Amino acid sequence: MIMRWLAITFAVLIAVLQYPMWLGKGGWLQVRTYDRQLAQQREANARLKARNEALDADVRDLKTGSEAIEERARAELGMIRQDEVFFQIQSGGAGVKPAATQRANGPAQRH
């Protein structure tokens, strides 16, 4: 009978000592959660670092040369140089008839 109570007491004591290691603050489950959060934050930091490096390269280009300014003016504002000709191509050809079709459907020839 005494051995039985002693075994139960030791089992409870071991459970009490193990609780903080598994479920308490700084326990195994919390460390695992922190590791996942750390991995996610590192991925986010890597994406932000790549974005920052791209922005830094853009800033350097804008400060040092005129090519980047010209590229942005062309892409974002639709600007062209003075000696260039601007062509705009419409998709689908709505409202435009080819020249061959216009000639074929033109006025009838007199005989």
Contacts in CASP RR format, 6 or more apart in sequence:
PFRMAT RR
TARGET T0000
AUTHOR 0000-0000-0000
METHOD contacts of the structure
MODEL  1
MIMRWLAITFAVLIAVLQYPMWLGKGGWLQVRTYDRQLAQQREANARLKA
RNEALDADVRDLKTGSEAIEERARAELGMIRQDEVFFQIQSGGAGVKPAA
TQRANGPAQRH
20 26 0 8 1.000
20 27 0 8 1.000
21 27 0 8 1.000
21 28 0 8 1.000
22 28 0 8 1.000
22 29 0 8 1.000
23 29 0 8 1.000
24 30 0 8 1.000
58 68 0 8 1.000
61 67 0 8 1.000
61 68 0 8 1.000
62 68 0 8 1.000
62 69 0 8 1.000
62 72 0 8 1.000
73 79 0 8 1.000
74 80 0 8 1.000
80 86 0 8 1.000
90 96 0 8 1.000
END
